[in-house]
Amino acid sequence: MTMVKMMSSTSIHYVMLAGILFIFSYRFYHENVIMKEKKRGVKSVYQS
């Protein structure tokens, strides 16, 4: 019974870690895309 409880708690921890990693990677990717778009916008402004 204790083994099952430990397994469930560790799986919950893994799910939480995976969710946090996913959120961080998503935000990092989103910010990178925004930065690229901003740089592209600056380049287009300079070109025009």
C-alpha positions as CSV (number, residue, x, y, z in Angstrom):
1,M,0.0,0.0,0.0
2,T,2.8,2.4,0.9
3,M,4.5,1.5,-2.5
4,V,1.3,2.5,-4.3
5,K,1.1,5.8,-2.4
6,M,4.7,6.5,-3.2
7,M,4.2,5.7,-6.8
8,S,1.2,8.0,-7.1
9,S,3.0,10.9,-5.3
10,T,6.0,10.5,-7.5
11,S,3.9,10.4,-10.6
12,I,2.1,13.6,-9.5
13,H,5.5,15.2,-8.9
14,Y,6.5,14.2,-12.4
15,V,3.3,15.6,-13.9
16,M,3.9,18.9,-12.0
17,L,7.5,19.1,-13.2
18,A,6.4,18.3,-16.8
19,G,3.8,21.0,-16.6
20,I,6.2,23.6,-15.2
21,L,8.8,22.7,-17.9
22,F,6.1,22.9,-20.6
23,I,5.0,26.3,-19.4
24,F,8.5,27.7,-19.2
25,S,9.5,26.3,-22.6
26,Y,6.2,27.7,-24.1
27,R,6.8,31.2,-22.6
28,F,10.5,31.1,-23.8
29,Y,9.4,30.1,-27.3
30,H,6.7,32.8,-27.3
31,E,9.1,35.5,-26.2
32,N,11.6,34.5,-28.9
33,V,8.9,34.7,-31.6
34,I,7.9,38.1,-30.3
35,M,11.5,39.3,-30.3
36,K,12.0,38.0,-33.9
37,E,8.9,39.7,-35.0
38,K,10.0,43.0,-33.3
39,K,13.4,42.8,-35.0
40,R,11.7,42.1,-38.4
41,G,9.4,45.1,-37.8
42,V,12.5,47.3,-37.0
43,K,14.2,46.0,-40.2
44,S,11.2,46.8,-42.3
45,V,10.9,50.3,-40.8
46,Y,14.6,50.9,-41.6
47,Q,14.2,49.6,-45.1
48,S,11.2,51.8,-45.8
